[in-house]
């Protein structure tokens, strides 16, 4: 997990907020980005993680869900849309980013 987090931090900008959500799931808040930019970032993070094997784990593939904050959203609304998109990505065969 530490190696994945380090590779992820190497790709995200300083303006972004990266954190561990739980288990093997991470979240990134992108206050200055659109959903399309989040999708591109998902691809860059996936490439950084898959670039070389991680000791003890091998080559890992990234699944990601992205969602935009809508006016009137509660914080949980954003998280739930992103989480639903993540599980759709996993269901589609992993190694992809799905927009909510």
Buried (B, 14 or more C-beta within 10 A) or exposed (E): EEBBEEBBBEBBEEEBEBEEEEEEEBBBBBEEBEBEEBBEBBBEBBEBBBEEEBEEEEEBEBBBBBBBBEEEBEEEEBBBBBBBBBEBBBEEEEBBBBBB
